[in-house]
Amino acid sequence: MTDATLFEVIPSRRVDGSNFPLGVMEFSFSVGAPNAWVPSKSYFRIGSTIYGAPAAGPEVAAPTVSQMIAFADNAVGNMFDNAYVRRNNVEISSINQGLAQASALNARLGEGHSWLKSLGSGAELNKANFSDRVMYTSQGTAADGFLNAKNEMYRPTEAGHFDDAKISVDATTGVITGTDTLFRNGMPNPVTGAPTGGSVEVGDIIVINDVYYQVTVAPVDYDSSKCSRCRSYRHH
């Protein structure tokens, strides 16, 4: 047996940019002696680029960590809602629902831990942790190792103010003042599990201009424009 030679099959229509969602993508090919199709050695190769918000700089700039922009977990699997394989116009296999979930499960159940942490993590973007994916796609990393990309990341802001909400910390009192922020009800609710409705809690980390502050004391409420449960911070 000789070494196999792989070849590329391009789609029958353009799929770049705005053309991507415009209908079915067909990859047609034929095989015959001495060529053969080996499904286990077949894969999609997709090139994509993620940009930061134009307001933060040139449109071609990579996102910053503070913008919290990242590809989805198992990103390629999330790009399609159905897939099928046909031979001589006869359907061999198809999936019309749950393709994204099936792709993620296949990666986790069909491959080992070492693969998921190496090739599967980098080439196929199998990263369940959102903060890991933010660090992976951003142009820089955090200013220090306190966050370690292992914590959940949230930006509790009012609607329409994700990019321009502002916070500042009083160096003397440790009180954080927020403009267009939702420190009181923009965090996940630990009781109901809802993505909002909860407030900043003791132990949470607040990042201001890449400086990390950990909430250590939660006394009485303050003005509604301020973090109602934040008073004293320890700088790391």
Secondary structure, DSSP 4 states (H G I P E B T S, - for coil): -PPP-------SS--SGGGTTSS---------TT----GGG------------GGGS-TTSPPPGGGT--PPTTTTGGG-S-EEEEETTEEEEEE-S-HHHHHHHHHHHHS-HHHHHTHHHHTS-----HHHHHHHHSSS--SSSSSTT-S-----B-TT-TTT-EEEE-TTT--EEEESB-TTTSB--TTT--SSSB---TT-EEEETTEEEEEEE--S---TTB-TT--EEEE-
